[in-house]
């Protein structure tokens, strides 16, 4: 069978990032984080996703260029 290729667009990426950010904020310190590496450091970024402030940045992204 042929390989099914998933078409991912910008909106899919935004939704996924918001989901990660919200999950991290809700489960901070739970000890069951799927994004920790072997040294218990977040693999996503130097700052934990719950500090990304994506909702605020996404809400104002178009305003900076107008």
TORVO-353420 format. One record per atom (N, C-alpha, C, O): residue number from 1; x, y, z. Coordinates in steps of 0.02 Angstrom, whole numbers. Each point is the difference from the previous one (the first is absolute). Example, Ala and Ser with C-alpha at 12.3 -4.5 7.8 and 13.67 -1.06 7.14 Angstrom:
+-----+--------+--------+--------+
|   k |     xx |     yy |     zz |
+-----+--------+--------+--------+
|   1 |    660 |   -284 |    390 |
|   1 |    -45 |     59 |      0 |
|   1 |     45 |     60 |      0 |
|   1 |     52 |     -1 |     33 |
|   2 |    -70 |     54 |    -69 |
|   2 |     42 |     59 |      3 |
|   2 |    -39 |     55 |     37 |
|   2 |     25 |     55 |      8 |
+-----+--------+--------+--------+
***
This chain:
+-----+--------+--------+--------+
|   k |     xx |     yy |     zz |
+-----+--------+--------+--------+
|   1 |     42 |    -59 |      0 |
|   1 |    -42 |     59 |      0 |
|   1 |     44 |     62 |      0 |
|   1 |     56 |      0 |     25 |
|   2 |    -83 |     53 |    -53 |
|   2 |     37 |     63 |     -2 |
|   2 |     -1 |     34 |     68 |
|   2 |    -44 |    -12 |     42 |
|   3 |     92 |     55 |    -33 |
|   3 |      5 |     37 |     63 |
|   3 |    -49 |     59 |     -1 |
|   3 |     -3 |     38 |    -47 |
|   4 |    -35 |    -33 |    101 |
|   4 |    -47 |     56 |      6 |
|   4 |     38 |     61 |     24 |
|   4 |     29 |      0 |     54 |
|   5 |    -30 |     53 |    -95 |
|   5 |     34 |     61 |     18 |
|   5 |    -51 |     48 |     31 |
|   5 |    -52 |     14 |    -30 |
|   6 |     69 |     11 |     88 |
|   6 |    -44 |     46 |     34 |
|   6 |     18 |     71 |    -19 |
|   6 |     59 |     20 |      3 |
|   7 |   -108 |     18 |    -24 |
|   7 |     12 |     69 |    -18 |
|   7 |    -12 |     43 |     63 |
|   7 |    -57 |      8 |     22 |
|   8 |    109 |     20 |      4 |
|   8 |     -4 |     42 |     60 |
|   8 |      7 |     72 |    -21 |
|   8 |     47 |     18 |    -36 |
|   9 |    -93 |     24 |     59 |
|   9 |      4 |     70 |    -17 |
|   9 |     16 |     42 |     62 |
|   9 |      9 |    -27 |     55 |
|  10 |     -4 |     92 |    -65 |
|  10 |     17 |     46 |     55 |
|  10 |    -49 |     -5 |     58 |
|  10 |     19 |      1 |     58 |
|  11 |    -83 |     -5 |    -74 |
|  11 |    -52 |     -4 |     51 |
|  11 |      8 |    -62 |     43 |
|  11 |    -11 |      2 |     61 |
|  12 |     30 |    -59 |    -92 |
|  12 |     12 |    -61 |     37 |
|  12 |     57 |      9 |     50 |
|  12 |     -4 |    -24 |     57 |
|  13 |     56 |     58 |    -79 |
|  13 |     58 |     11 |     44 |
|  13 |    -19 |     45 |     58 |
|  13 |     20 |    -13 |     57 |
|  14 |    -58 |     65 |    -71 |
|  14 |    -22 |     46 |     53 |
|  14 |    -43 |    -37 |     51 |
|  14 |     10 |      7 |     61 |
|  15 |    -57 |    -47 |    -84 |
|  15 |    -43 |    -38 |     45 |
|  15 |     40 |    -49 |     43 |
|  15 |    -12 |     -6 |     60 |
|  16 |     61 |    -27 |    -90 |
|  16 |     41 |    -47 |     38 |
|  16 |     42 |     36 |     53 |
|  16 |      5 |    -24 |     56 |
|  17 |     24 |     81 |    -74 |
|  17 |     40 |     38 |     48 |
|  17 |    -42 |     25 |     58 |
|  17 |     22 |     -3 |     57 |
|  18 |    -83 |     27 |    -72 |
|  18 |    -44 |     23 |     54 |
|  18 |    -20 |    -59 |     45 |
|  18 |     -5 |      9 |     61 |
|  19 |     -5 |    -67 |    -90 |
|  19 |    -17 |    -59 |     40 |
|  19 |     58 |    -18 |     47 |
|  19 |    -12 |    -15 |     58 |
|  20 |     73 |     16 |    -84 |
|  20 |     59 |    -15 |     42 |
|  20 |      6 |     52 |     56 |
|  20 |     11 |    -18 |     57 |
|  21 |    -17 |     82 |    -75 |
|  21 |      6 |     53 |     50 |
|  21 |    -51 |     -9 |     56 |
|  21 |     16 |      6 |     59 |
|  22 |    -78 |    -18 |    -77 |
|  22 |    -54 |     -8 |     50 |
|  22 |     11 |    -62 |     42 |
|  22 |    -11 |      1 |     61 |
|  23 |     32 |    -56 |    -92 |
|  23 |     12 |    -61 |     37 |
|  23 |     56 |     10 |     51 |
|  23 |     -6 |    -21 |     58 |
|  24 |     59 |     54 |    -78 |
|  24 |     56 |     12 |     45 |
|  24 |    -20 |     45 |     58 |
|  24 |     21 |    -12 |     57 |
|  25 |    -60 |     63 |    -70 |
|  25 |    -22 |     45 |     53 |
|  25 |    -43 |    -37 |     50 |
|  25 |      5 |     12 |     61 |
|  26 |    -47 |    -57 |    -84 |
|  26 |    -45 |    -37 |     44 |
|  26 |     36 |    -54 |     39 |
|  26 |    -19 |    -15 |     57 |
|  27 |     70 |    -16 |    -86 |
|  27 |     33 |    -58 |     30 |
|  27 |     70 |     15 |     27 |
|  27 |     39 |    -46 |     13 |
|  28 |    -22 |    109 |     -5 |
|  28 |     67 |     19 |     23 |
|  28 |     17 |    -34 |     66 |
|  28 |    -39 |      3 |     48 |
|  29 |     96 |    -36 |    -46 |
|  29 |     23 |    -33 |     60 |
|  29 |    -33 |    -67 |     15 |
|  29 |      8 |    -27 |     55 |
|  30 |    -46 |      1 |   -103 |
|  30 |    -36 |    -62 |     13 |
|  30 |     46 |    -61 |     -1 |
|  30 |    -17 |    -53 |     26 |
|  31 |     76 |     60 |    -56 |
|  31 |     47 |    -56 |     -4 |
|  31 |    -14 |    -48 |    -56 |
|  31 |     36 |    -50 |     -8 |
|  32 |    -88 |     62 |    -31 |
|  32 |    -19 |    -45 |    -55 |
|  32 |      4 |     36 |    -67 |
|  32 |    -41 |    -14 |    -44 |
|  33 |     88 |     59 |     36 |
|  33 |      5 |     40 |    -60 |
|  33 |     30 |    -41 |    -58 |
|  33 |     53 |    -29 |      8 |
|  34 |    -87 |     27 |    -65 |
|  34 |     26 |    -37 |    -57 |
|  34 |     56 |     37 |    -37 |
|  34 |     31 |    -27 |    -45 |
|  35 |    -17 |     90 |     65 |
|  35 |     49 |     41 |    -35 |
|  35 |     67 |      5 |     37 |
|  35 |     42 |     40 |    -19 |
|  36 |    -33 |    -79 |     73 |
|  36 |     63 |      2 |     37 |
|  36 |     49 |    -49 |    -30 |
|  36 |    -18 |    -55 |    -20 |
|  37 |     81 |     75 |     19 |
|  37 |     52 |    -46 |    -23 |
|  37 |     26 |    -39 |     61 |
|  37 |    -28 |      5 |     54 |
|  38 |     82 |    -42 |    -63 |
|  38 |     27 |    -42 |     54 |
|  38 |     25 |     40 |     59 |
|  38 |      4 |    -27 |     56 |
|  39 |     12 |     91 |    -66 |
|  39 |     23 |     43 |     55 |
|  39 |    -56 |     41 |     29 |
|  39 |     13 |     48 |     37 |
|  40 |    -75 |    -65 |    -51 |
|  40 |    -59 |     37 |     23 |
|  40 |     -1 |     72 |    -24 |
|  40 |    -25 |     44 |     36 |
|  41 |     51 |    -31 |    -94 |
|  41 |     -3 |     66 |    -31 |
|  41 |    -51 |     -1 |    -56 |
|  41 |     -7 |    -50 |    -35 |
|  42 |    -29 |    105 |     26 |
|  42 |    -50 |      4 |    -53 |
|  42 |     36 |     -3 |    -68 |
|  42 |     46 |     38 |    -12 |
|  43 |    -69 |    -82 |    -31 |
|  43 |     31 |     -7 |    -66 |
|  43 |    -25 |     52 |    -50 |
|  43 |     30 |      7 |    -53 |
|  44 |    -81 |     30 |     70 |
|  44 |    -30 |     46 |    -48 |
|  44 |     39 |     65 |     -6 |
|  44 |     12 |     23 |    -56 |
|  45 |      9 |      5 |    111 |
|  45 |     35 |     64 |     -2 |
|  45 |     35 |     13 |     67 |
|  45 |    -10 |    -37 |     48 |
|  46 |     49 |     89 |    -46 |
|  46 |     33 |     18 |     62 |
|  46 |    -53 |     20 |     52 |
|  46 |      9 |    -14 |     60 |
|  47 |    -62 |     46 |    -81 |
|  47 |    -55 |     16 |     44 |
|  47 |    -54 |    -52 |     -8 |
|  47 |    -13 |    -23 |    -56 |
|  48 |    -19 |      5 |    109 |
|  48 |    -54 |    -48 |     -4 |
|  48 |    -57 |     29 |    -43 |
|  48 |    -10 |     60 |      0 |
|  49 |    -26 |   -102 |    -36 |
|  49 |    -54 |     24 |    -44 |
|  49 |    -52 |     43 |     35 |
|  49 |    -31 |     42 |    -31 |
|  50 |     22 |    -51 |     97 |
|  50 |    -51 |     40 |     33 |
|  50 |     22 |     73 |      9 |
|  50 |    -38 |     40 |     27 |
|  51 |     99 |    -24 |    -49 |
|  51 |     23 |     69 |      1 |
|  51 |      3 |     30 |    -70 |
|  51 |     24 |     56 |     -9 |
|  52 |    -48 |    -91 |    -41 |
|  52 |      3 |     24 |    -68 |
|  52 |    -46 |     59 |    -12 |
|  52 |     15 |     43 |    -42 |
|  53 |    -71 |    -39 |     77 |
|  53 |    -50 |     53 |    -10 |
|  53 |    -25 |      2 |    -72 |
|  53 |     -7 |     54 |    -29 |
|  54 |     -6 |   -112 |      1 |
|  54 |    -21 |     -4 |    -70 |
|  54 |    -65 |     35 |    -14 |
|  54 |     -7 |     34 |    -51 |
|  55 |    -42 |    -42 |     95 |
|  55 |    -65 |     31 |    -13 |
|  55 |      7 |     75 |     -9 |
|  55 |    -29 |     29 |    -46 |
|  56 |     67 |      3 |     90 |
|  56 |      9 |     72 |     -4 |
|  56 |     38 |     18 |    -64 |
|  56 |    -18 |     48 |    -34 |
|  57 |     71 |    -85 |     18 |
|  57 |     39 |     16 |    -60 |
|  57 |    -40 |    -12 |    -64 |
|  57 |      5 |     38 |    -47 |
|  58 |    -45 |    -91 |     46 |
|  58 |    -41 |    -13 |    -59 |
|  58 |    -55 |     52 |     -8 |
|  58 |    -18 |     18 |    -56 |
|  59 |     -9 |      6 |    111 |
|  59 |    -53 |     50 |     -1 |
|  59 |     26 |     66 |    -28 |
|  59 |    -38 |     37 |    -32 |
|  60 |    102 |    -21 |     43 |
|  60 |     27 |     65 |    -21 |
|  60 |     47 |     -4 |    -60 |
|  60 |     28 |     51 |    -20 |
|  61 |    -19 |   -110 |     -9 |
|  61 |     50 |     -7 |    -53 |
|  61 |    -14 |     44 |    -61 |
|  61 |     48 |     25 |    -30 |
|  62 |   -110 |    -16 |     11 |
|  62 |    -15 |     42 |    -58 |
|  62 |      3 |     74 |     15 |
|  62 |      9 |     41 |    -45 |
|  63 |    -16 |    -23 |    108 |
|  63 |      0 |     71 |     18 |
|  63 |     68 |     33 |     -7 |
|  63 |      4 |     60 |    -11 |
|  64 |     49 |    -98 |     17 |
|  64 |     68 |     27 |     -2 |
|  64 |     19 |     23 |    -71 |
|  64 |     46 |     41 |     -8 |
|  65 |    -80 |    -67 |    -42 |
|  65 |     19 |     13 |    -69 |
|  65 |    -48 |     48 |    -36 |
|  65 |      9 |     14 |    -59 |
|  66 |    -59 |     10 |     95 |
|  66 |    -49 |     44 |    -33 |
|  66 |     11 |     72 |     19 |
|  66 |    -36 |     44 |    -22 |
+-----+--------+--------+--------+
***
